[in-house]
Amino acid sequence: MELKSAKKRARSSNWDEEEKRILRQLIMEKIDIIEKKDTTTNTNAKKKAAWQEILSSFNSLNKKPRDMTQIVTQWRNTKGLVKTRESEYRRARQMTGGGPPPPSPPQEDLELIQSLPNEFVIDSNVFDSDSIFIETIKQVCMYSLISYCRIV
């Protein structure tokens, strides 16, 4: 029995902040095509063409050439990082105990969140007692605010 030699993956250089900014800017121009959830043949062809345009634009603007796998992986990592930071911000905002409010997410994250509303949906469950309690509090607060506005 022959053992196959394990080949190590060739490591590429790390992404610096300028590269990430360029990639994000190029993707934001074509985000409606790239992040479309439809998977028909025509849509997939448009997505592939959009990614090719992003790749060629990125490599012309950047000093280090990247391939398609690196570009797509970096975009997925960026979305995951933004989701993590948004989740941490929401969790910190709902904490009690006083103190200053948590710092708002960076502007780049907010732009991405606005561009991808379906990626940042907060799930709710009608059978979860906490979610029912939170919705009840929201309704009471809104009713109290409306009543207060009518009095004033």
C-alpha positions in Angstrom: 0.0 0.0 0.0 1.4 3.3 -1.0 1.1 6.4 1.1 0.3 9.6 -0.6 2.5 12.5 0.3 0.5 15.3 1.9 1.1 18.5 0.0 0.9 21.6 2.0 -1.2 24.4 0.7 0.9 27.3 -0.5 0.4 30.3 1.8 -0.3 33.6 0.3 0.6 36.9 1.9 -1.7 38.4 4.5 -4.3 40.9 3.5 -3.6 44.4 4.6 -6.2 47.0 5.4 -5.8 48.8 2.0 -6.4 45.6 0.1 -9.5 44.9 2.2 -10.8 48.5 1.6 -10.3 48.1 -2.2 -12.0 44.8 -2.3 -14.9 46.0 -0.2 -15.3 49.1 -2.5 -15.3 47.0 -5.7 -17.8 44.5 -4.2 -20.2 47.2 -3.0 -20.5 48.4 -6.7 -21.8 44.9 -7.7 -23.3 43.7 -4.4 -26.8 43.4 -5.9 -25.5 40.8 -8.4 -23.1 39.0 -6.2 -25.4 38.6 -3.2 -28.5 37.7 -5.1 -30.0 34.5 -3.7 -31.4 33.4 -7.0 -29.5 30.5 -8.5 -30.8 30.3 -12.0 -28.4 29.8 -14.9 -28.6 33.4 -16.0 -28.1 34.7 -12.5 -25.1 32.4 -11.9 -23.5 33.6 -15.2 -24.0 37.2 -14.1 -22.4 36.4 -10.7 -19.4 34.8 -12.4 -19.0 37.7 -14.7 -19.2 40.2 -11.8 -16.6 38.3 -9.8 -14.3 38.2 -12.9 -14.7 42.0 -13.2 -14.0 42.5 -9.5 -10.9 40.2 -9.8 -9.5 42.1 -12.8 -10.2 45.5 -11.2 -8.7 44.4 -7.9 -5.5 43.1 -9.5 -5.1 46.3 -11.6 -5.5 48.5 -8.5 -3.5 46.4 -6.1 0.2 45.8 -5.9 -0.1 42.1 -5.0 -2.1 40.0 -7.4 -4.8 37.7 -5.9 -6.7 34.8 -7.5 -10.5 34.2 -7.5 -10.4 31.8 -4.5 -8.6 34.4 -2.3 -11.0 37.2 -3.3 -14.1 35.1 -2.6 -12.7 33.7 0.7 -11.7 37.2 1.9 -15.3 38.5 1.1 -16.8 35.6 3.1 -14.4 36.3 6.0 -15.3 40.0 5.9 -19.0 39.2 6.1 -18.5 36.8 8.9 -16.4 39.3 10.8 -19.1 42.0 10.4 -21.8 39.6 11.6 -19.7 38.7 14.6 -19.2 42.4 15.5 -22.8 43.3 15.0 -23.9 40.4 17.2 -21.4 41.5 19.9 -22.7 45.1 19.7 -26.4 44.0 20.0 -25.5 41.8 23.0 -23.6 44.6 24.7 -26.4 47.1 24.0 -28.9 44.8 25.7 -26.8 44.4 28.9 -27.9 46.0 32.1 -25.7 47.3 34.8 -25.2 50.9 33.9 -22.1 52.4 32.5 -21.6 54.0 29.1 -23.3 52.6 26.0 -21.1 50.4 23.8 -19.4 52.1 20.9 -21.3 52.0 17.6 -20.0 49.7 14.9 -17.6 51.2 12.3 -19.1 53.0 9.4 -17.9 50.4 6.9 -19.8 47.7 8.9 -23.0 49.8 8.9 -22.8 50.3 5.2 -22.4 46.5 4.7 -25.3 45.8 7.0 -27.6 48.2 5.1 -26.5 46.7 1.8 -27.2 43.1 2.9 -30.4 43.3 5.0 -31.2 39.6 4.5 -27.9 38.6 6.0 -28.5 40.4 9.3 -32.0 39.3 10.1 -32.7 38.8 13.8 -34.8 35.7 14.3 -37.7 35.6 16.6 -39.6 32.6 17.9 -43.2 32.9 19.2 -42.6 30.0 21.5 -39.6 31.6 23.2 -40.8 33.3 26.4 -38.0 35.8 26.3 -38.9 37.0 22.8 -42.6 37.3 23.8 -41.5 39.3 26.9 -39.3 41.6 24.8 -42.1 42.2 22.2 -44.6 42.9 25.1 -42.2 45.5 26.5 -41.8 47.1 23.1 -45.5 47.4 22.7 -46.0 48.8 26.2 -43.3 51.4 25.5 -44.8 52.4 22.2 -48.3 52.7 23.8 -46.8 54.7 26.7 -45.0 57.0 24.2 -48.1 57.5 22.1 -50.2 58.3 25.2 -47.5 60.7 26.5 -47.4 62.5 23.1 -51.2 62.9 23.2 -51.1 64.4 26.7 -48.4 66.9 25.8 
